[in-house]
């Protein structure tokens, strides 16, 4: 094996066609022991595939031009596969079809390079003849005409019925007899194909396009990478493959060699200029060459295709075979295709609600890998998140940063199949996603069950606020996996808090479903989200407010209708409350809401005879941070957003690591220093003695009304009544003015 490697500049990670070409080159070279190299390996370097083998540039070119034997790729389950003909009821003849002619040309070929293909085509036709039923098309048409006369159909109805019936028939001819295969029989025929009709290589195409399930309402699943079972609309990939093969591989031994296949091959492998490209559709695999509107300098452009591009791409797609996996905890089966997922509308500039058919995350690796190793890796069919398979693009982003480096991947190329025109989809690249270790990503597993339930409830009929909240969570998770760090993890916490806030408006109800309140998350989330900003400090201190005697709920019960308790593992459990009398938070600003919360907690404290005020907390903000908040230097909206998220997590003392003194902070207002003494969660210790200061609820009302001086006079009286002597105000002995405080 060559130690230097042969860069294939035409085999790049993007578009999808070029990626699959690289897999095709490696597979074909490795599986041909006579002319190729079974020890061949490949990897990705500098955005190109590098082939390590005994073949140099000249011998690799020779291999594909003179020795390459096409894999027998057939799809007799599709109407456009070339096996079936279209009957024209008006002319009572079969229509001319290019795909049928391509299949017939290979069936009649004399080249040894097509021998495996000829055998597979013959065995497939034989199986079709046994499975199908002979049909007299003229008699069938006469039967329909008789029914039309009896029931007096209109001309339009007669035409529609005839078209519908004949379009539903899959027809082929063998030994001068017409055979019909009903479309409803395709699934049964697929099982027979797997049994004893397709050889191993042809079976690989079936596995790459379709996975058969048992005991399901829908007993087959189609791969997003290969359209609807190997075709898009009327375009069948196996038929296009057969149409293009004769342009580069002579079907007959006596055919005159042409230099054009060599020119095309150099363009495919080494990205050289290639004149004379063919006017064929590239299907979904290379959007830039798909043609049509806005795809050229004019209003529209024609598609153009290098036949080697398409042929090697299909050969490489055989490595993307699906498999059947058991669903966790249940007996039913589900299909899994390598690195395929449901679409997530996050992670790219135009993220929205486009009509999509899923995503494909294709790995890049920097260490030379054999096709045997690659088959083993791709054959697993899925990416894992803990004990479950990745379901969405966001799940794959998490798997990439938690498992990608362990498997030797350097990055993933993310493709989404987006609807373009009619039933056509294009494999649009959404960019690369680097594989690297991201600290704290495993914490997200604690949130999986709730997020999956919330995601399932957020269908197209759910209120927009829930769909917006879901997109915000997925966007935050995706960006955290991309960039890491406390700021991006904090965005996840905020997004979860906003989802909880949306649910609180309806006590968790989304349509007929009830989603539980967010719970059972560990305190480690707080450490991962802590960016040591004053806003985080204030929000965490507020989020941890509780009643040390347990008679009154935590501050969370004042924001949403929940009952919260500590679980045995230290996490917070919660359920929606039947009554929400303690909830006072609304759409007002932060200060107004905090005042309402304080007033409510004081009222509940007096009603339940609490000895201490229900204002204890696990963590307290520093004096410097409080003074910055009172001076209006902090972002109140950010504090509120953080509060809704941080209240969902349990706290332990000492979670804030800010310095004790903030020398740049403005001085603490004297008014705050005075009034704070009336709202302490525990008795005040003065000269070794414990002093209980009774709260004055009227102070809160006075402050919200702007009567600061009156509030301070009440505070002075209350402190003196408790045996304390406050420092005199600036105008001792004079008239008290609000400004003095």
Secondary structure in CASP SS format (residue, H / E / C, confidence):
PFRMAT SS
TARGET T0000
AUTHOR 0000-0000-0000
METHOD secondary structure of the structure
MODEL  1
X C 1.00
X C 1.00
X C 1.00
X C 1.00
X C 1.00
X E 1.00
X E 1.00
X E 1.00
X C 1.00
X C 1.00
X C 1.00
X C 1.00
X C 1.00
X C 1.00
X C 1.00
X H 1.00
X H 1.00
X H 1.00
X H 1.00
X H 1.00
X H 1.00
X H 1.00
X H 1.00
X H 1.00
X H 1.00
X H 1.00
X H 1.00
X H 1.00
X H 1.00
X H 1.00
X H 1.00
X C 1.00
X C 1.00
X C 1.00
X C 1.00
X C 1.00
X C 1.00
X C 1.00
X C 1.00
X C 1.00
X E 1.00
X E 1.00
X E 1.00
X E 1.00
X E 1.00
X C 1.00
X C 1.00
X E 1.00
X E 1.00
X E 1.00
X E 1.00
X E 1.00
X C 1.00
X C 1.00
X C 1.00
X C 1.00
X H 1.00
X H 1.00
X H 1.00
X H 1.00
X H 1.00
X H 1.00
X H 1.00
X H 1.00
X H 1.00
X H 1.00
X H 1.00
X C 1.00
X C 1.00
X C 1.00
X C 1.00
X C 1.00
X C 1.00
X C 1.00
X C 1.00
X C 1.00
X C 1.00
X C 1.00
X C 1.00
X C 1.00
X C 1.00
X C 1.00
X C 1.00
X C 1.00
X E 1.00
X C 1.00
X E 1.00
X E 1.00
X C 1.00
X C 1.00
X C 1.00
X C 1.00
X E 1.00
X E 1.00
X C 1.00
X C 1.00
X C 1.00
X H 1.00
X H 1.00
X H 1.00
X H 1.00
X H 1.00
X H 1.00
X H 1.00
X H 1.00
X H 1.00
X H 1.00
X C 1.00
X C 1.00
X C 1.00
X C 1.00
X H 1.00
X H 1.00
X H 1.00
X H 1.00
X H 1.00
X H 1.00
X H 1.00
X H 1.00
X H 1.00
X H 1.00
X H 1.00
X H 1.00
X H 1.00
X H 1.00
X H 1.00
X H 1.00
X H 1.00
X H 1.00
X H 1.00
X H 1.00
X C 1.00
X E 1.00
X E 1.00
X C 1.00
X C 1.00
X H 1.00
X H 1.00
X H 1.00
X H 1.00
X H 1.00
X H 1.00
X H 1.00
X H 1.00
X H 1.00
X H 1.00
X H 1.00
X H 1.00
X H 1.00
X H 1.00
X C 1.00
X C 1.00
X C 1.00
X C 1.00
X H 1.00
X H 1.00
X H 1.00
X H 1.00
X H 1.00
X H 1.00
X H 1.00
X H 1.00
X H 1.00
X H 1.00
X H 1.00
X H 1.00
X H 1.00
X C 1.00
X E 1.00
X E 1.00
X E 1.00
X E 1.00
X E 1.00
X E 1.00
X C 1.00
X C 1.00
X E 1.00
X E 1.00
X E 1.00
X E 1.00
X E 1.00
X E 1.00
X H 1.00
X H 1.00
X H 1.00
X H 1.00
X H 1.00
X H 1.00
X H 1.00
X H 1.00
X H 1.00
X H 1.00
X H 1.00
X H 1.00
X H 1.00
X H 1.00
X H 1.00
X C 1.00
X C 1.00
X H 1.00
X H 1.00
X H 1.00
X H 1.00
X H 1.00
X H 1.00
X H 1.00
X H 1.00
X H 1.00
X H 1.00
X E 1.00
X E 1.00
X E 1.00
X C 1.00
X C 1.00
X C 1.00
X C 1.00
X C 1.00
X C 1.00
X C 1.00
X E 1.00
X E 1.00
X E 1.00
X C 1.00
X H 1.00
X H 1.00
X H 1.00
X E 1.00
X C 1.00
X C 1.00
X C 1.00
X E 1.00
X E 1.00
X C 1.00
X C 1.00
X E 1.00
X E 1.00
X H 1.00
X H 1.00
X H 1.00
X H 1.00
X H 1.00
X H 1.00
X H 1.00
X H 1.00
X H 1.00
X H 1.00
X H 1.00
X H 1.00
X C 1.00
X C 1.00
X C 1.00
X C 1.00
X C 1.00
X C 1.00
X C 1.00
X C 1.00
X C 1.00
X C 1.00
X C 1.00
X H 1.00
X H 1.00
X H 1.00
X H 1.00
X H 1.00
X H 1.00
X H 1.00
X H 1.00
X H 1.00
X H 1.00
X H 1.00
X C 1.00
X C 1.00
X C 1.00
X C 1.00
X C 1.00
X C 1.00
X C 1.00
X E 1.00
X C 1.00
X C 1.00
X C 1.00
X C 1.00
X C 1.00
X C 1.00
X C 1.00
X C 1.00
X H 1.00
X H 1.00
X H 1.00
X C 1.00
X C 1.00
X E 1.00
X E 1.00
X C 1.00
X C 1.00
X C 1.00
X C 1.00
X C 1.00
X C 1.00
X E 1.00
X E 1.00
X C 1.00
X C 1.00
X C 1.00
X E 1.00
X C 1.00
X H 1.00
X H 1.00
X H 1.00
X H 1.00
X H 1.00
X H 1.00
X H 1.00
X H 1.00
X H 1.00
X H 1.00
X H 1.00
X C 1.00
X C 1.00
X C 1.00
X C 1.00
X C 1.00
X E 1.00
X E 1.00
X E 1.00
X E 1.00
X C 1.00
X C 1.00
X C 1.00
X C 1.00
X C 1.00
X C 1.00
X E 1.00
X E 1.00
X E 1.00
X E 1.00
X C 1.00
X C 1.00
X C 1.00
X E 1.00
X E 1.00
X E 1.00
X C 1.00
X C 1.00
X C 1.00
X C 1.00
X C 1.00
X C 1.00
X C 1.00
X C 1.00
X C 1.00
X C 1.00
X C 1.00
X C 1.00
X C 1.00
X E 1.00
X E 1.00
X E 1.00
X E 1.00
X E 1.00
X E 1.00
X E 1.00
X E 1.00
X E 1.00
X E 1.00
X C 1.00
X C 1.00
X C 1.00
X E 1.00
X E 1.00
X H 1.00
X H 1.00
X H 1.00
X H 1.00
X H 1.00
X H 1.00
X H 1.00
X H 1.00
X H 1.00
X C 1.00
X C 1.00
X C 1.00
X C 1.00
X E 1.00
X E 1.00
X C 1.00
X C 1.00
X E 1.00
X E 1.00
X C 1.00
X C 1.00
X E 1.00
X H 1.00
X H 1.00
X H 1.00
X H 1.00
X H 1.00
X H 1.00
X H 1.00
X H 1.00
X H 1.00
X H 1.00
X C 1.00
X C 1.00
X H 1.00
X H 1.00
X H 1.00
X C 1.00
X E 1.00
X E 1.00
X E 1.00
X E 1.00
X E 1.00
X E 1.00
X E 1.00
X E 1.00
X E 1.00
X E 1.00
X E 1.00
X C 1.00
X C 1.00
X C 1.00
X C 1.00
X C 1.00
X E 1.00
X E 1.00
X E 1.00
X E 1.00
X E 1.00
X E 1.00
X E 1.00
X E 1.00
X E 1.00
X E 1.00
X C 1.00
X C 1.00
X C 1.00
X C 1.00
X C 1.00
X C 1.00
X H 1.00
X H 1.00
X H 1.00
X H 1.00
X H 1.00
X H 1.00
X H 1.00
X H 1.00
X H 1.00
X H 1.00
X H 1.00
X H 1.00
X H 1.00
X H 1.00
X H 1.00
X H 1.00
X H 1.00
X C 1.00
X C 1.00
X C 1.00
X C 1.00
X C 1.00
X C 1.00
X H 1.00
X H 1.00
X H 1.00
X H 1.00
X H 1.00
X H 1.00
X H 1.00
X H 1.00
X H 1.00
X H 1.00
X H 1.00
X H 1.00
X H 1.00
X H 1.00
X H 1.00
X H 1.00
X H 1.00
X H 1.00
X H 1.00
X H 1.00
X C 1.00
X C 1.00
X H 1.00
X H 1.00
X H 1.00
X H 1.00
X H 1.00
X H 1.00
X H 1.00
X H 1.00
X H 1.00
X H 1.00
X H 1.00
X H 1.00
X H 1.00
X H 1.00
X H 1.00
X H 1.00
X H 1.00
X H 1.00
X H 1.00
X C 1.00
X C 1.00
X C 1.00
X C 1.00
X E 1.00
X E 1.00
X C 1.00
X C 1.00
X E 1.00
X E 1.00
X C 1.00
X C 1.00
X C 1.00
X C 1.00
X C 1.00
X C 1.00
X C 1.00
X C 1.00
X C 1.00
X H 1.00
X H 1.00
X H 1.00
X H 1.00
X H 1.00
X H 1.00
X C 1.00
X C 1.00
X C 1.00
X C 1.00
X H 1.00
X H 1.00
X H 1.00
X H 1.00
X H 1.00
X H 1.00
X H 1.00
X H 1.00
X H 1.00
X H 1.00
X C 1.00
X C 1.00
X E 1.00
X C 1.00
X C 1.00
X C 1.00
X C 1.00
X C 1.00
X C 1.00
X C 1.00
X C 1.00
X C 1.00
X H 1.00
X H 1.00
X H 1.00
X H 1.00
X C 1.00
X C 1.00
X E 1.00
X E 1.00
X E 1.00
X E 1.00
X E 1.00
X C 1.00
X C 1.00
X C 1.00
X C 1.00
X C 1.00
X E 1.00
X E 1.00
X E 1.00
X E 1.00
X E 1.00
X C 1.00
X C 1.00
X C 1.00
X C 1.00
X C 1.00
X C 1.00
X C 1.00
X C 1.00
X C 1.00
X C 1.00
X C 1.00
X C 1.00
X C 1.00
X H 1.00
X H 1.00
X H 1.00
X H 1.00
X H 1.00
X H 1.00
X H 1.00
X H 1.00
X H 1.00
X H 1.00
X H 1.00
X H 1.00
X H 1.00
X H 1.00
X H 1.00
X H 1.00
X H 1.00
X H 1.00
X C 1.00
X C 1.00
X C 1.00
X C 1.00
X C 1.00
X C 1.00
X C 1.00
X C 1.00
X E 1.00
X C 1.00
X C 1.00
X C 1.00
X C 1.00
X C 1.00
X C 1.00
X H 1.00
X H 1.00
X H 1.00
X H 1.00
X H 1.00
X H 1.00
X H 1.00
X H 1.00
X C 1.00
X C 1.00
X C 1.00
X C 1.00
X C 1.00
X H 1.00
X H 1.00
X H 1.00
X H 1.00
X H 1.00
X H 1.00
X H 1.00
X H 1.00
X H 1.00
X H 1.00
X H 1.00
X C 1.00
X C 1.00
X C 1.00
X C 1.00
X C 1.00
X C 1.00
X C 1.00
X C 1.00
X C 1.00
X C 1.00
X C 1.00
X C 1.00
X C 1.00
X C 1.00
X C 1.00
X C 1.00
X C 1.00
X C 1.00
X C 1.00
X C 1.00
X C 1.00
X C 1.00
X C 1.00
X H 1.00
X H 1.00
X H 1.00
X H 1.00
X H 1.00
X H 1.00
X H 1.00
X H 1.00
X H 1.00
X H 1.00
X C 1.00
X C 1.00
X C 1.00
X C 1.00
X E 1.00
X E 1.00
X E 1.00
X C 1.00
X C 1.00
X E 1.00
X E 1.00
X E 1.00
X C 1.00
X C 1.00
X C 1.00
X C 1.00
X C 1.00
X H 1.00
X H 1.00
X H 1.00
X H 1.00
X H 1.00
X H 1.00
X H 1.00
X H 1.00
X C 1.00
X C 1.00
X C 1.00
X H 1.00
X H 1.00
X H 1.00
X H 1.00
X H 1.00
X H 1.00
X H 1.00
X H 1.00
X H 1.00
X H 1.00
X H 1.00
X H 1.00
X H 1.00
X H 1.00
X C 1.00
X C 1.00
X C 1.00
X C 1.00
X C 1.00
X C 1.00
X C 1.00
X C 1.00
X C 1.00
X C 1.00
X C 1.00
X C 1.00
X C 1.00
X C 1.00
X C 1.00
X C 1.00
X H 1.00
X H 1.00
X H 1.00
X C 1.00
END
